[in-house]
Amino acid sequence: MISMPFHKYQAFPNISNPQRRWPNRRITQAPLWCSVDLRDGNQALRTPMNMTEKLAFFSLLLELGFKEIEIGFPASAEVEFNFLRKLIDDALIPDDVSIQVLTQARSHLIRKTFDALQGAKKAICHLYNSTSTLQRDVVFQMSRSEIIKLAVDATEEIKSIADGLTDTEIVFEYSPESFTGTELDFALDICEAVMDVWQPTPDRKAIINLPATGEMSTPNIFADMIEWFSGHFSRRDAITLSVHTHNDRGTGVAATELALLAGAERVEGTIFGNGERTGNVDIVNLALNMFSQGVDPQLVFQDINRVAEAYKNCTHMPIHPRHPYVGELVYTAFSGSHQDAIKKGMETTNDTEAKVWAVPYLPIDPKDVGRTYEKIIQINSQSGKGGIAYIMENQFGYKLPKNMHPELGEIVQQEADRTGHEVQPHEIYTLFKQAFLEVHFPFRFIDCEIRTKGKETTINAQLEINNELVEIHGTGNGPLDAIGSALKSGNHAQFKLISYSEHALNETISSTAAAYIQIEYRNQKVTGVGVDTNISIASIKALISALNRAAGMELPFQLGLVSNHQEQEQKKGYSL
């Protein structure tokens, strides 16, 4: 057996944290959200957003409710500088929103950053430098003390400039880049040194942001790191503890959730997880996870389709069809057992008007994010009869009795097997009509006269039987009983009535009522359907449908989306 070269890699070390408290906590409130779409997300695009796209994206973030938005790296390029100036000069930043700008620990970059900030009311100045062992040794070849001096010198310069501003409120943020690859004691030392310069207070907090610039460990170890740092930092009440996670191991959301349990109060991320390599943590996923647990996410995603379209238009990036809460297929079930469970859950929820959402396989109500119920259940060769019944009721208004589900299910299953593709709702409806409403041989209903006197009903009916016009007469305790007696006494059909149900169709259907009848013929149970503005006529048509379907089962005829009924009607002399 050939094995992967796993010996090249080693496990991330555990964090000694025997008194860890985060496993027993719950997320009870949303963190402070900071979108880094316009910086981290934008720099990861093949073609970065132009000015128009950036402005549209900024507007989208405001609509979603973000109060902190990292708009870019204004000292890195003229397009970044000009974008920030556009926001300030055109007064596009609401008073309750803080723009965030990123800068490296370099004097000329810091000065240009503040040039770009002139006139802004509120801003977060985000300073970072690399602190990891690998970066120190391989990239910068600098000692711990040299790395600390770099950060401290930059903080002093930022503070000096910020103290001289009268019109701009500056919040300071520091990130020891690649925190996950940095020794915990060193991460603590450099953050302490930086804050010794800034001197934050509980009334004037600074932000310490701990990035998983590269996701290196399992989420539980990241949580241990956050809890350790939170418990050891000397000015804990004077800082907002933030995390900036990536998705290199595919666990960015889990790592962030556990970090919040461990003491983090703020999250930097992007909508739909755009960002370098495998992306930043997905704020949409995080926020709706909280929403599904009864926590107000403090962001608004009530029209998720519009948000998704705006995102795709600005970034030209696709959204995976299985993306949680958002993807095209996430509210869709193909499996028969899943469809049946969803159908029953939806029925129970509607019947009880339950205040708490409880539908199997659907963590949230799709309509809460602006999705419809149309595509919750879709049909392919793996689907079941319950899903088909759900579609017939919710899209076409037919509340099929349970005994009818296997009959229609088998017909649709045959079509799915034949094509090998998903059977669309309109195709299901076509198959339904062909199988139940458009079968007119050997019996075709023409007209009838119904009279009721007391408990007795008399019927005079005109039918085509084997393409010949026949008049039949019968009496019974209702129209259905009377037409059955007429058929049996005339020796036209011998059957046993098993069940009957009816209901009004929804307003989108031109006819007003549907009737369902199940009969027993030669030890086989067969269902028929009738539709008419008169419920008595609908029930008679349903009986005729059942009789024709019983006859059809003995003829060499197979249903499909192309009708073969004419072939059936050409046959002569068939009787039940």
Backbone torsions as a table, in degrees:
resi	resn	phi	psi	omega
1	MET	NA	129.1	177.7
2	ILE	-82.0	129.8	-178.9
3	SER	-111.7	156.4	175.1
4	MET	-69.2	153.4	-178.3
5	PRO	-78.9	61.3	-173.7
6	PHE	-68.7	-17.9	-179.3
7	HIS	-66.5	-15.5	177.7
8	LYS	-70.2	-15.4	-170.7
9	TYR	-120.2	157.5	178.6
10	GLN	-135.4	153.4	-178.0
11	ALA	-68.5	142.5	174.9
12	PHE	-67.5	134.2	-175.6
13	PRO	-67.5	146.4	174.5
14	ASN	-68.4	157.7	176.0
15	ILE	-102.5	127.6	178.0
16	SER	-71.5	106.3	-177.5
17	ASN	-148.0	63.9	-174.4
18	PRO	-64.3	-20.6	-178.9
19	GLN	-99.7	22.8	-176.3
20	ARG	-56.0	138.9	-177.0
21	ARG	-113.5	-17.7	-172.7
22	TRP	-62.2	-30.4	-179.2
23	PRO	-62.0	-22.7	-177.5
24	ASN	-97.5	6.8	-178.2
25	ARG	-97.7	165.3	175.2
26	ARG	-126.3	151.1	172.0
27	ILE	-81.4	115.7	-175.5
28	THR	-114.2	-10.5	177.4
29	GLN	-149.7	156.3	179.9
30	ALA	-71.0	148.8	174.1
31	PRO	-77.5	176.0	164.8
32	LEU	-71.5	128.0	-178.4
33	TRP	-100.1	133.8	172.1
34	CYS	-126.5	116.3	175.7
35	SER	-79.6	130.5	173.8
36	VAL	-113.9	24.4	-179.5
37	ASP	-58.8	-41.4	-174.1
38	LEU	-80.0	-6.7	174.9
39	ARG	-116.1	-74.7	-177.2
40	ASP	-63.7	-43.2	178.8
41	GLY	-66.1	-45.1	-177.4
42	ASN	-64.7	-39.3	-177.5
43	GLN	-70.1	-13.3	179.6
44	ALA	-93.6	-1.7	-179.7
45	LEU	-81.9	144.4	174.8
46	ARG	-57.3	-45.0	175.1
47	THR	-120.3	106.1	-178.7
48	PRO	-57.2	155.0	-179.7
49	MET	-62.5	142.4	173.5
50	ASN	-84.2	-178.9	-175.5
51	MET	-60.1	-44.8	-179.2
52	THR	-61.1	-44.2	-179.3
53	GLU	-66.8	-39.3	178.3
54	LYS	-63.4	-43.5	179.3
55	LEU	-63.3	-41.2	177.9
56	ALA	-64.2	-40.8	180.0
57	PHE	-68.1	-40.9	177.5
58	PHE	-59.8	-43.2	177.5
59	SER	-61.6	-40.2	177.5
60	LEU	-61.3	-44.8	-179.5
61	LEU	-62.4	-37.3	176.5
62	LEU	-64.0	-44.1	179.3
63	GLU	-61.1	-35.4	-179.3
64	LEU	-73.2	-18.1	175.3
65	GLY	107.7	12.3	178.3
66	PHE	-68.9	134.6	177.8
67	LYS	-106.6	-11.6	175.0
68	GLU	-131.2	123.1	-175.7
69	ILE	-134.4	117.2	175.1
70	GLU	-80.8	111.0	-170.5
71	ILE	-89.8	-11.1	177.7
72	GLY	150.1	-162.9	-177.6
73	PHE	-121.6	77.5	-167.6
74	PRO	-60.2	-22.1	179.2
75	ALA	-84.5	-5.8	-173.8
76	SER	-85.2	-29.1	-175.9
77	ALA	-160.9	156.5	-179.2
78	GLU	-63.6	-36.7	-179.4
79	VAL	-63.2	-34.7	177.7
80	GLU	-71.1	-43.8	178.4
81	PHE	-60.5	-47.1	-176.8
82	ASN	-67.0	-33.7	177.8
83	PHE	-63.3	-45.7	177.9
84	LEU	-62.4	-43.1	178.8
85	ARG	-62.0	-38.7	178.0
86	LYS	-59.5	-45.7	179.8
87	LEU	-61.5	-41.1	-177.3
88	ILE	-76.3	-49.6	-174.5
89	ASP	-65.5	-32.9	-179.5
90	ASP	-94.5	9.2	177.4
91	ALA	53.1	48.3	-178.0
92	LEU	-93.3	-1.5	-177.3
93	ILE	-101.4	114.4	177.2
94	PRO	-59.8	154.1	-176.5
95	ASP	-62.5	-27.6	-177.8
96	ASP	-93.1	11.6	-178.5
97	VAL	-115.5	133.5	176.0
98	SER	-103.7	124.4	171.4
99	ILE	-82.1	147.4	-179.7
100	GLN	-120.1	133.4	178.5
101	VAL	-121.5	142.8	-177.0
102	LEU	-103.9	140.2	174.1
103	THR	-146.2	145.1	172.2
104	GLN	-78.7	168.4	-179.1
105	ALA	-81.6	61.0	178.1
106	ARG	-131.4	133.1	-170.9
107	SER	-57.7	-49.4	-176.1
108	HIS	-65.2	-31.9	177.8
109	LEU	-71.2	-38.5	178.0
110	ILE	-62.7	-45.3	-178.3
111	ARG	-64.4	-41.8	179.7
112	LYS	-67.8	-34.3	177.2
113	THR	-60.0	-45.2	179.8
114	PHE	-71.6	-28.1	172.3
115	ASP	-60.8	-41.1	179.8
116	ALA	-69.0	-26.1	-176.5
117	LEU	-84.2	-5.8	-175.7
118	GLN	-54.4	124.1	177.9
119	GLY	95.2	-9.0	177.4
120	ALA	-72.7	142.3	-179.4
121	LYS	-79.6	-43.3	-178.6
122	LYS	-137.6	134.8	179.0
123	ALA	-151.3	148.8	172.2
124	ILE	-105.7	119.6	176.1
125	CYS	-94.0	113.9	-171.7
126	HIS	-104.8	106.8	179.7
127	LEU	-98.8	138.7	175.0
128	TYR	-143.5	155.3	165.9
129	ASN	-153.9	154.1	-175.5
130	SER	-74.0	135.5	-176.8
131	THR	-125.3	-7.6	-173.4
132	SER	-67.2	157.4	177.7
133	THR	-56.9	-45.8	-177.8
134	LEU	-63.6	-44.9	179.3
135	GLN	-64.9	-42.9	179.7
136	ARG	-61.3	-44.1	-173.3
137	ASP	-80.8	-40.0	-170.5
138	VAL	-96.5	-44.7	-173.3
139	VAL	-87.0	-53.8	-172.4
140	PHE	-98.2	-22.2	-177.3
141	GLN	50.5	53.2	-178.7
142	MET	-126.4	150.6	178.8
143	SER	-80.4	172.5	176.3
144	ARG	-57.3	-47.7	-175.9
145	SER	-63.6	-36.0	179.0
146	GLU	-68.2	-38.0	178.1
147	ILE	-66.1	-41.6	178.0
148	ILE	-63.7	-43.4	179.9
149	LYS	-61.1	-38.7	178.5
150	LEU	-59.2	-45.6	-178.9
151	ALA	-69.5	-41.6	-178.6
152	VAL	-66.0	-44.6	179.5
153	ASP	-60.1	-42.4	179.7
154	ALA	-66.2	-39.9	178.7
155	THR	-63.9	-40.5	178.4
156	GLU	-61.4	-41.4	-179.8
157	GLU	-67.3	-42.9	178.5
158	ILE	-61.5	-43.8	-179.4
159	LYS	-63.8	-40.9	-179.7
160	SER	-61.5	-45.0	179.8
161	ILE	-68.1	-44.3	-177.5
162	ALA	-62.6	-38.4	180.0
163	ASP	-63.7	-24.7	-179.3
164	GLY	-87.2	-4.4	-179.7
165	LEU	-86.8	135.6	179.8
166	THR	-107.6	-24.5	-174.8
167	ASP	-104.9	-6.0	-175.6
168	THR	-123.0	125.2	174.7
169	GLU	-87.0	117.1	-176.6
170	ILE	-104.9	125.4	168.8
171	VAL	-103.2	132.9	-177.1
172	PHE	-95.7	135.4	176.0
173	GLU	-129.3	135.6	176.6
174	TYR	-125.5	134.9	176.2
175	SER	-122.4	118.9	166.8
176	PRO	-77.6	93.6	-173.5
177	GLU	-55.5	144.3	-176.1
178	SER	60.2	45.1	178.0
179	PHE	-53.4	-38.3	-176.6
180	THR	-66.3	-20.9	176.7
181	GLY	-101.4	12.4	-178.1
182	THR	-106.5	137.6	175.3
183	GLU	-58.4	137.3	-175.0
184	LEU	-60.0	-40.9	-178.7
185	ASP	-64.6	-35.8	178.6
186	PHE	-72.7	-40.2	176.0
187	ALA	-57.8	-42.1	178.1
188	LEU	-64.7	-45.2	-178.1
189	ASP	-60.2	-46.6	-175.9
190	ILE	-70.8	-35.1	177.0
191	CYS	-68.9	-38.6	175.8
192	GLU	-62.5	-43.0	-178.5
193	ALA	-63.9	-41.8	179.2
194	VAL	-64.8	-43.6	-178.1
195	MET	-74.7	-21.5	171.2
196	ASP	-61.1	-32.6	177.4
197	VAL	-77.0	-48.2	-174.2
198	TRP	-72.0	-33.5	178.5
199	GLN	58.5	60.4	178.0
200	PRO	-72.1	159.5	176.1
201	THR	-132.8	166.6	176.6
202	PRO	-58.1	-26.5	178.4
203	ASP	-89.0	-16.4	179.5
204	ARG	-137.3	75.5	-172.8
205	LYS	-75.8	150.4	168.5
206	ALA	-106.4	168.5	-179.9
207	ILE	-112.0	127.7	167.1
208	ILE	-107.3	119.8	-175.8
209	ASN	-110.1	122.7	-175.9
210	LEU	-107.6	100.9	-173.1
211	PRO	-86.6	134.7	161.5
212	ALA	-90.2	69.4	-176.5
213	THR	-55.3	-39.3	166.4
214	GLY	-123.9	122.9	-179.5
215	GLU	-70.8	116.8	-169.7
216	MET	-116.7	-18.4	-174.0
217	SER	-130.9	173.8	171.5
218	THR	-69.3	154.8	-175.9
219	PRO	-57.0	-33.5	-178.5
220	ASN	-66.2	-36.1	178.4
221	ILE	-69.3	-39.8	175.6
222	PHE	-59.3	-41.1	177.8
223	ALA	-62.4	-40.8	177.0
224	ASP	-61.1	-39.1	179.1
225	MET	-64.2	-43.5	-180.0
226	ILE	-65.0	-45.0	-179.3
227	GLU	-64.8	-39.6	178.1
228	TRP	-61.1	-48.3	-178.9
229	PHE	-62.4	-45.9	-178.9
230	SER	-59.8	-35.3	-178.3
231	GLY	-80.9	-17.3	-175.9
232	HIS	-106.8	-14.3	-177.6
233	PHE	-73.1	134.0	-169.6
234	SER	-73.0	-32.1	-178.3
235	ARG	-106.1	46.7	-172.5
236	ARG	-57.1	-36.7	-178.3
237	ASP	-77.8	-5.3	-178.3
238	ALA	-105.8	4.1	-179.8
239	ILE	-128.3	155.0	167.1
240	THR	-101.9	120.0	-176.7
241	LEU	-88.2	119.6	-173.5
242	SER	-117.8	154.8	173.5
243	VAL	-127.7	149.9	-179.7
244	HIS	-135.3	95.0	-171.8
245	THR	-104.6	148.8	172.4
246	HIS	-112.3	179.8	-168.5
247	ASN	-121.8	32.2	-174.5
248	ASP	-60.5	-32.4	178.8
249	ARG	-99.8	3.9	-179.5
250	GLY	77.7	14.8	-176.7
251	THR	-125.3	27.3	-178.1
252	GLY	-58.5	-41.7	179.7
253	VAL	-65.4	-47.4	179.9
254	ALA	-61.6	-44.0	179.9
255	ALA	-60.7	-39.9	-179.7
256	THR	-69.0	-42.6	178.6
257	GLU	-61.0	-43.1	179.0
258	LEU	-68.9	-33.7	176.3
259	ALA	-62.6	-38.5	176.9
260	LEU	-63.9	-38.7	175.2
261	LEU	-64.5	-30.4	-174.9
262	ALA	-87.0	-1.6	175.4
263	GLY	127.9	-8.9	177.1
264	ALA	-66.9	144.5	-177.2
265	GLU	-119.9	-8.3	-173.1
266	ARG	-141.6	146.7	-178.6
267	VAL	-131.0	127.7	168.7
268	GLU	-100.8	130.9	-179.9
269	GLY	-168.5	-169.2	-178.3
270	THR	-131.3	156.2	173.9
271	ILE	-76.5	134.5	-178.2
272	PHE	65.7	12.5	169.4
273	GLY	74.8	19.6	176.8
274	ASN	-65.0	149.5	178.8
275	GLY	155.3	177.5	-176.9
276	GLU	-54.9	142.0	176.3
277	ARG	57.7	-111.1	179.7
278	THR	-86.2	-1.2	174.4
279	GLY	103.1	164.9	171.4
280	ASN	-79.5	170.8	175.1
281	VAL	-62.9	142.7	-176.2
282	ASP	-87.2	110.8	-177.9
283	ILE	-70.0	-32.9	177.2
284	VAL	-60.5	-47.5	178.2
285	ASN	-59.9	-48.4	-179.9
286	LEU	-59.9	-49.2	-175.8
287	ALA	-63.7	-42.2	-179.2
288	LEU	-76.3	-25.2	168.6
289	ASN	-58.5	-46.3	178.0
290	MET	-62.5	-44.8	178.8
291	PHE	-55.2	-42.8	-179.1
292	SER	-66.5	-15.3	179.2
293	GLN	-103.6	13.0	177.8
294	GLY	80.9	21.3	179.5
295	VAL	-109.2	131.3	176.8
296	ASP	-67.8	116.2	-176.1
297	PRO	-75.4	-10.3	-178.6
298	GLN	63.1	18.1	170.5
299	LEU	-133.1	153.1	-173.2
300	VAL	-113.8	116.2	178.2
301	PHE	-125.3	45.6	-176.9
302	GLN	-78.3	-11.9	174.4
303	ASP	-131.5	71.8	-171.9
304	ILE	-66.4	-28.3	178.3
305	ASN	-64.7	-41.9	179.0
306	ARG	-66.5	-40.0	177.6
307	VAL	-60.9	-44.3	-179.5
308	ALA	-62.9	-43.1	-179.9
309	GLU	-65.0	-41.8	178.3
310	ALA	-62.5	-41.9	177.8
311	TYR	-60.2	-47.4	-178.1
312	LYS	-66.4	-37.1	179.5
313	ASN	-66.4	-35.1	-177.2
314	CYS	-83.5	-39.0	-174.7
315	THR	-98.3	-20.5	-174.6
316	HIS	60.5	30.9	176.9
317	MET	-108.6	141.5	177.7
318	PRO	-79.5	164.7	171.5
319	ILE	-115.5	127.8	-175.6
320	HIS	-60.6	137.8	-179.6
321	PRO	-62.8	-16.8	176.7
322	ARG	-102.3	12.2	-179.3
323	HIS	-60.2	130.0	-177.9
324	PRO	-54.2	133.4	175.1
325	TYR	70.8	-19.2	-168.3
326	VAL	-120.0	-38.1	-172.8
327	GLY	-56.5	155.5	-176.6
328	GLU	-56.5	-31.0	-172.1
329	LEU	-106.9	3.0	-170.3
330	VAL	-73.5	-17.7	175.5
331	TYR	-107.7	27.9	-175.1
332	THR	-121.5	139.0	175.3
333	ALA	-125.1	133.1	174.4
334	PHE	-104.5	-31.9	-177.7
335	SER	-65.0	135.7	-178.1
336	GLY	-59.3	-44.3	-178.8
337	SER	-66.6	-37.8	177.0
338	HIS	-65.3	-43.4	179.8
339	GLN	-60.3	-43.2	-179.6
340	ASP	-63.9	-41.9	179.8
341	ALA	-65.2	-42.6	178.6
342	ILE	-63.3	-44.8	-179.9
343	LYS	-58.4	-46.9	-179.4
344	LYS	-66.7	-39.0	177.9
345	GLY	-63.3	-42.6	178.3
346	MET	-64.2	-42.1	178.8
347	GLU	-62.1	-43.7	179.9
348	THR	-64.2	-43.7	179.6
349	THR	-61.8	-43.3	-179.7
350	ASN	-68.7	-37.8	-177.5
351	ASP	-70.4	-38.2	-174.5
352	THR	-94.4	-9.3	-174.1
353	GLU	49.6	46.3	-177.2
354	ALA	-61.2	139.2	178.8
355	LYS	-81.9	-21.1	179.4
356	VAL	-108.4	127.3	-179.0
357	TRP	-66.9	128.6	179.9
358	ALA	-151.7	79.2	177.5
359	VAL	-124.4	124.9	-178.6
360	PRO	-54.9	139.1	174.4
361	TYR	72.8	-3.2	178.4
362	LEU	-119.7	101.7	-175.7
363	PRO	-66.1	-26.9	175.3
364	ILE	-134.8	162.3	175.1
365	ASP	-72.8	118.9	-177.5
366	PRO	-54.1	-33.3	-177.3
367	LYS	-68.7	-17.8	178.0
368	ASP	-68.9	-19.7	176.1
369	VAL	-114.3	19.6	175.2
370	GLY	81.1	13.3	175.3
371	ARG	-92.5	156.9	-180.0
372	THR	-103.1	172.6	178.7
373	TYR	-88.4	-0.2	-173.6
374	GLU	-55.6	-43.6	-171.3
375	LYS	-110.6	19.8	177.0
376	ILE	-60.1	-41.5	-179.8
377	ILE	-117.2	124.2	176.2
378	GLN	-126.3	153.8	-166.3
379	ILE	-114.8	125.5	168.1
380	ASN	-138.5	-164.5	-175.2
381	SER	-66.9	-14.3	-180.0
382	GLN	-94.1	-2.2	-172.2
383	SER	-82.9	168.8	-178.2
384	GLY	-120.8	175.3	-175.5
385	LYS	-67.3	-30.8	-179.5
386	GLY	-63.6	-37.8	179.0
387	GLY	-66.3	-38.3	178.4
388	ILE	-64.2	-43.4	178.5
389	ALA	-62.3	-37.9	178.6
390	TYR	-61.3	-46.1	-180.0
391	ILE	-63.7	-43.7	-179.5
392	MET	-61.0	-36.7	-179.7
393	GLU	-78.3	-47.6	-170.9
394	ASN	-80.6	-23.5	179.7
395	GLN	-107.6	-23.0	-175.6
396	PHE	-126.4	-5.7	173.0
397	GLY	86.2	3.7	-178.7
398	TYR	-91.9	113.8	178.0
399	LYS	-90.9	83.3	-173.4
400	LEU	-65.8	131.0	175.0
401	PRO	-63.2	151.5	-173.6
402	LYS	-58.9	-34.4	-178.7
403	ASN	-68.5	-12.3	178.8
404	MET	-90.2	-18.7	-175.4
405	HIS	-55.8	-45.6	-178.8
406	PRO	-63.8	-35.1	-177.9
407	GLU	-65.7	-51.9	178.5
408	LEU	-67.6	-36.5	178.8
409	GLY	-58.3	-42.1	179.6
410	GLU	-65.5	-39.5	180.0
411	ILE	-63.8	-46.1	-179.7
412	VAL	-68.2	-37.5	178.6
413	GLN	-61.4	-40.5	177.6
414	GLN	-60.8	-40.9	179.2
415	GLU	-66.4	-41.4	178.7
416	ALA	-63.9	-40.8	178.0
417	ASP	-65.6	-38.5	-177.9
418	ARG	-65.7	-43.4	-175.3
419	THR	-88.8	-29.8	-174.6
420	GLY	74.9	10.8	-176.4
421	HIS	-123.6	170.2	173.3
422	GLU	-62.0	137.2	176.3
423	VAL	-94.7	116.0	-176.0
424	GLN	-72.6	155.2	-179.5
425	PRO	-52.9	-43.1	-179.1
426	HIS	-65.5	-29.5	176.1
427	GLU	-71.7	-38.1	175.3
428	ILE	-60.5	-43.2	179.9
429	TYR	-64.7	-39.5	176.7
430	THR	-61.9	-44.7	177.5
431	LEU	-61.8	-41.5	177.5
432	PHE	-59.5	-48.3	-179.7
433	LYS	-62.2	-44.9	179.9
434	GLN	-60.5	-41.6	-173.9
435	ALA	-79.0	-30.5	-170.3
436	PHE	-121.8	-31.5	-174.4
437	LEU	-105.1	-18.6	-174.2
438	GLU	-117.0	24.6	175.6
439	VAL	-98.1	113.3	-171.5
440	HIS	-126.2	24.5	178.5
441	PHE	-141.6	136.7	5.5
442	PRO	-81.6	-6.2	-177.4
443	PHE	-108.0	136.5	172.2
444	ARG	-134.2	123.1	178.4
445	PHE	-74.5	130.5	178.3
446	ILE	-107.1	-59.8	-176.8
447	ASP	-165.1	168.1	175.2
448	CYS	-159.8	160.0	174.6
449	GLU	-122.9	126.5	-176.8
450	ILE	-118.1	129.2	176.1
451	ARG	-127.5	136.3	179.7
452	THR	-122.3	129.1	176.0
453	LYS	-133.4	112.2	-175.8
454	GLY	64.8	-125.9	179.6
455	LYS	-95.0	2.0	-175.4
456	GLU	-107.8	134.4	178.1
457	THR	-116.2	132.3	176.5
458	THR	-112.7	138.1	179.2
459	ILE	-129.1	135.6	169.2
460	ASN	-118.5	116.8	-172.0
461	ALA	-126.3	146.8	173.6
462	GLN	-110.0	124.2	178.7
463	LEU	-128.5	155.5	162.1
464	GLU	-97.4	124.5	176.8
465	ILE	-122.9	117.7	-174.5
466	ASN	55.0	41.1	176.8
467	ASN	69.4	13.6	175.7
468	GLU	-116.4	138.3	-179.5
469	LEU	-73.7	127.2	-177.4
470	VAL	-132.6	137.8	173.3
471	GLU	-105.2	132.0	179.5
472	ILE	-126.5	154.8	-177.3
473	HIS	-136.8	141.9	179.1
474	GLY	-164.0	163.1	176.6
475	THR	-128.8	156.7	179.2
476	GLY	-174.4	-172.7	-178.3
477	ASN	-87.1	11.3	177.3
478	GLY	177.4	169.7	-177.5
479	PRO	-56.9	-40.5	-178.1
480	LEU	-67.7	-43.2	178.3
481	ASP	-65.1	-37.8	-179.2
482	ALA	-66.8	-45.6	179.8
483	ILE	-67.2	-34.2	175.7
484	GLY	-63.6	-43.4	178.0
485	SER	-62.7	-40.4	179.7
486	ALA	-62.9	-42.8	179.6
487	LEU	-65.8	-39.7	-177.5
488	LYS	-74.0	-42.9	-178.3
489	SER	-66.7	-31.2	176.8
490	GLY	-83.8	3.5	-180.0
491	ASN	58.6	34.7	177.9
492	HIS	-90.4	-28.1	-179.4
493	ALA	-161.5	138.6	176.2
494	GLN	-119.8	121.0	-175.3
495	PHE	-157.3	170.1	175.6
496	LYS	-124.1	128.6	177.4
497	LEU	-77.1	125.5	-177.0
498	ILE	-100.6	-49.1	-176.4
499	SER	-153.8	157.5	179.8
500	TYR	-145.9	138.6	173.6
501	SER	-149.3	160.9	-178.9
502	GLU	-152.2	162.8	173.9
503	HIS	-165.8	159.1	173.4
504	ALA	-76.1	140.8	175.7
505	LEU	-82.3	159.3	-179.7
506	ASN	-69.4	171.6	-170.1
507	GLU	-68.7	-17.5	-178.3
508	THR	-80.5	-9.4	178.8
509	ILE	-97.8	132.7	-175.5
510	SER	-65.9	-38.6	176.8
511	SER	-75.9	159.6	-171.1
512	THR	-103.5	-17.7	-174.4
513	ALA	-146.3	148.2	174.9
514	ALA	-125.0	139.5	178.0
515	ALA	-124.4	145.9	-178.4
516	TYR	-129.2	129.7	180.0
517	ILE	-130.5	134.6	172.7
518	GLN	-113.6	129.3	178.5
519	ILE	-118.9	162.4	171.8
520	GLU	-111.6	125.4	-179.8
521	TYR	-134.6	118.7	179.9
522	ARG	51.2	48.4	176.5
523	ASN	65.3	16.3	177.3
524	GLN	-121.0	134.5	-179.4
525	LYS	-94.3	130.4	-175.7
526	VAL	-133.3	140.5	-179.1
527	THR	-108.8	144.2	174.2
528	GLY	-127.8	158.0	-178.6
529	VAL	-131.2	138.7	175.5
530	GLY	-131.8	143.6	179.8
531	VAL	-130.9	131.5	179.4
532	ASP	-166.0	161.7	175.6
533	THR	-72.6	-19.6	177.3
534	ASN	-106.5	121.0	-173.8
535	ILE	-64.5	-31.7	177.5
536	SER	-65.5	-43.4	177.2
537	ILE	-65.1	-39.5	177.9
538	ALA	-58.4	-40.7	-179.3
539	SER	-68.2	-37.6	177.4
540	ILE	-65.2	-43.9	177.6
541	LYS	-61.4	-35.9	178.4
542	ALA	-64.0	-40.7	177.5
543	LEU	-64.2	-45.0	178.0
544	ILE	-60.0	-41.2	177.4
545	SER	-59.1	-44.9	180.0
546	ALA	-63.3	-42.3	179.6
547	LEU	-63.7	-42.4	179.2
548	ASN	-66.1	-37.5	178.7
549	ARG	-68.6	-35.5	175.5
550	ALA	-63.8	-41.0	176.8
551	ALA	-65.7	-42.3	-178.5
552	GLY	-60.9	-29.6	179.9
553	MET	-67.7	-17.7	179.3
554	GLU	-101.6	1.8	178.5
555	LEU	-103.2	154.0	178.0
556	PRO	-76.4	71.5	-173.3
557	PHE	-135.7	136.7	178.6
558	GLN	-131.7	131.0	-180.0
559	LEU	-71.6	149.4	172.8
560	GLY	-162.7	177.9	179.9
561	LEU	-68.6	-18.0	171.0
562	VAL	-98.0	121.1	-172.1
563	SER	-68.6	139.1	173.4
564	ASN	-117.3	17.9	-174.2
565	HIS	-67.2	-31.6	178.7
566	GLN	-60.9	-39.4	176.4
567	GLU	-59.8	-39.7	-180.0
568	GLN	-64.7	-43.3	-175.3
569	GLU	-70.2	-17.9	179.5
570	GLN	-76.0	-14.7	-178.1
571	LYS	-75.6	143.4	-174.5
572	LYS	-115.0	154.9	168.1
573	GLY	68.3	25.1	-179.9
574	TYR	-92.8	135.7	179.3
575	SER	-141.0	158.9	176.5
576	LEU	-103.1	NA	NA
